[in-house]
Amino acid sequence: MTIHREGHRILLTLLIVLAIINVSLFSLFPDACLAQKLTGVASFIIFILVLQFFRSPNRTQNLGDDWVLCPADGKIVAIEEVDEPEYYKGKRKQVSVFMSPLNVHVNRYSISGTVTYFKYHEGLYLVASHPKSSTENERTTVVVENGKRSVLLRQIAGAVARRIVTYARVGDEAKQGGEFGFIKFGSRVDIFMPLDAEVQVKLGEVVKGGITIIAKFPR
């Protein structure tokens, strides 16, 4: 288990701020032992909570072109057939993964191939479970194609998560299970697949990015 690079600066800043608060309290109120202990415990808990936001487990799995890996840790909140207007402009099968603040926030490629499309959209910060969050919230769209199949991955910011990071760019090689982005403090990732994709997860199921199989393509 390692700490993701997106958390290095935040964690260092938090550590300095908490240290200043604790040292200041000790200097200004040297006899307030109980207050010092409570502040110290609270500071430790806060730091650990933020630290776990940025954990980055090493997950390497390549199952091949017939399988679609889950792009994020979280819970399946939607499985439906929808119109995808941005790139495909037609019907696709959508699976949505909601990421809570307690989940790993690394986003991973679902299939191997080449990144053929990337776009960042400014937007609102509706609760990620809101039906309109997929089209109105701040979001990014990444499409991966491998000659046989095409999958669209959409990172969606929520009411708390207001920092989407996407490393994927057009022309990049995408490796199944490899990292393509990060959403700070949770939110949601949608995956759009061809209608013939056979979904392997259920609504409400807890899933893990790069491990759980989302769908299977028929041969």
Secondary structure, DSSP 8 states (H G I E B T S, - for coil): -EE-GGGHHHHHHHHHHHHHHHHHHHHH-TT-HHHHHHHHHHHHHHHHHHHHHTEE--------TTEEE-SSSEEEEEEEEEEETTTT-EEEEEEEEEE-TTS--EEE-SS-EEEEEEEEE--B---TTSTTHHHHBSEEEEEEE-SS-EEEEEEE--SS---EEE---TT-EE-TT-EEEEETT-EEEEEEE-TT-EE---TT-EE-TTTSEEEE---
